[in-house]
């Protein structure tokens, strides 16, 4: 069973674009969900997830937040690869 990847973004989010580009270059299929849309935010609240910044990744029942994926504005590409590898294994 393939774990679905969801990318949570917000308008005018430069790090969101950086993460999208990296996922595209890695050939990862993902759904983009904009947290400025009330139904997206309501779904997160139902999961007890309260995002204060984007981007965030959801893989199965695990969430990875901006502070997990970035050091300032620099994408931690090795960390992203590790996260995605665990998705494939689990």
N, C-alpha and C positions, 0 to 999 in steps of 0.2 A: 504494500500500500504506500502510495506516494504522499508525503506530508505537504500540504498546501502552504505556500509562502504568501503572507500578506504584508504589504508595506504600507504603513500609516504615514501620511504626509500632511502638510498644511501649506496654504498659499505663501508665496515668497519665502520658501525654505531652501537656501542654497545647499545645505547638507543633504536634503532629500534628493536633489538633482545629482549630487556626487554619488550617493548610494544607488540610485536608479542606473546611472551609467555603469557602475561597477557590476551590478547584477546582470545588466544586459551583456556586458563584455564577457561575463562568466557563463552566459547562456542559461541563466536561471529564469524560470517562468514564475511570475508573481502577479498578484492582484494589488492594485493601488486603491487605497481607501483614504479619503480626505476627512480629517477630523473636524473640519469646519462644517461638515454636514451633520445635522442633528441625529439622523438615524445611525450614523457611524459612531458618534460619541455615545449614544444610548446603548449600543451593542457593547462598547467597551465598559461602560459603567456596570452593565449586567454581569460582566466578567470580573468585576472589582478592579478594573484597570483605569487609572486616572493619569492620562498623559499630560505633562506640562510642557513638553517640547517634542519635536519631531526631528528626524525620522525615528520610527520604531518598527521592528520586525516581529511578526508572529509566525511561529513554526509549530504547528500542532497546538499543544497547550502551553508552549513556552514563549515568553516575550523577551526581546532584547531591545534595550532603550538606547537613545543617543549616546549616553555616557558609556555604554558597553561597546559601541561601534566607532566612536570618534574620540580623538584626543584634540580638543579644540575644534578646528575645522578640518583636521586631517583624518581621513578614513583609516581605520586600523584594518587593512586588507587581510593580514594574516588571521586576525580574530574573526573576520567575516568568513574566510575560507574554513576555519575550524568550526564555526557555527553551522555552515552549510554542509560540511562533511558529517557532522553529527546528525543532521536531518536525514541524510542518505542512509546512514547506518541504523537509525532508530525509526 
